[in-house]
Amino acid sequence: DLFDHDMQTYINRARARIGDFDELPASVQEGIVNAFYRGDIGPQTIKLINEDRWNEVVDEYLNHNGYRTARDRGMGGIVTRMDANAQRFRDFAEGLEEGR
């Protein structure tokens, strides 16, 4: 119950900050909620998402101090998680470019 409550909190945050959140594919929604939950989605990434500038979202999302320094701090899981979210965003951007 606590997990469900916590997840709903972060889903609501994503909905409040991402204008067309509910229209995005489930995989992209999952990546966004995960980034909100972990605290690694910054205001510039949110801005790019809201402006539908998906071809720029991945680079901005990964331009995060926690990501850049994770391996040196022995926290490779951060890299793995953020790379997975970035891949969701990248796949969506590529689909938009290809008209999917």
C-alpha positions in Angstrom: 0.0 0.0 0.0 2.8 2.4 0.9 4.6 1.7 -2.4 1.3 2.3 -4.4 0.8 5.6 -2.5 4.4 6.7 -3.1 4.2 5.9 -6.8 0.9 7.8 -7.2 2.6 10.8 -5.6 5.3 10.7 -8.3 2.8 10.0 -11.1 0.9 13.1 -10.0 4.0 15.2 -9.9 4.8 14.1 -13.5 1.3 14.9 -14.6 1.5 18.3 -13.0 4.9 19.2 -14.7 4.6 17.4 -18.1 1.7 18.9 -20.1 0.8 15.9 -22.3 2.0 13.2 -19.8 -1.1 11.0 -20.3 -0.8 11.0 -24.1 2.8 9.7 -24.0 3.6 6.0 -24.5 3.7 4.0 -21.4 7.4 3.4 -21.6 8.1 7.1 -21.8 5.7 7.7 -18.8 7.6 5.0 -16.9 10.9 6.7 -17.6 9.6 10.1 -16.6 8.0 8.8 -13.3 11.2 7.0 -12.5 13.2 10.2 -13.1 10.9 12.1 -10.8 11.0 9.4 -8.2 14.8 9.3 -8.2 15.1 13.1 -8.4 17.2 13.2 -11.6 15.0 15.1 -13.9 15.9 18.7 -14.0 14.0 21.8 -15.1 15.7 22.0 -18.5 14.8 18.4 -19.3 11.2 19.1 -18.3 11.2 22.2 -20.4 12.4 20.3 -23.5 9.8 17.6 -22.9 7.1 20.1 -22.7 8.3 21.8 -25.9 8.3 18.4 -27.7 12.1 18.7 -28.3 12.6 15.0 -27.8 15.8 15.0 -29.9 17.4 17.1 -27.2 15.9 15.4 -24.2 18.4 12.6 -23.9 21.5 14.7 -23.8 20.0 17.1 -21.3 18.7 14.3 -19.1 22.1 12.7 -19.0 23.8 16.0 -18.4 23.4 15.4 -14.7 26.1 15.5 -12.1 24.9 12.4 -10.4 25.1 10.5 -13.7 28.5 11.9 -14.7 30.1 11.0 -11.3 28.3 7.8 -10.5 30.9 5.3 -11.7 33.7 7.1 -9.8 31.6 7.0 -6.7 31.0 3.2 -7.1 27.3 3.8 -7.9 27.0 2.2 -11.4 23.4 1.4 -10.7 22.6 5.1 -11.3 24.2 4.9 -14.7 22.2 1.7 -15.6 18.9 3.2 -14.5 19.4 6.6 -16.2 20.6 4.9 -19.3 17.5 2.8 -19.4 15.3 6.0 -19.0 17.4 7.7 -21.7 16.8 4.8 -24.0 13.1 5.1 -23.6 13.3 8.8 -24.5 15.6 8.1 -27.4 13.3 5.4 -28.8 10.4 7.8 -28.6 12.4 10.6 -30.3 13.4 8.3 -33.1 9.9 7.1 -33.6 8.7 10.7 -33.9 11.4 11.4 -36.5 10.3 8.3 -38.5 6.7 9.2 -38.3 5.7 6.3 -35.9 
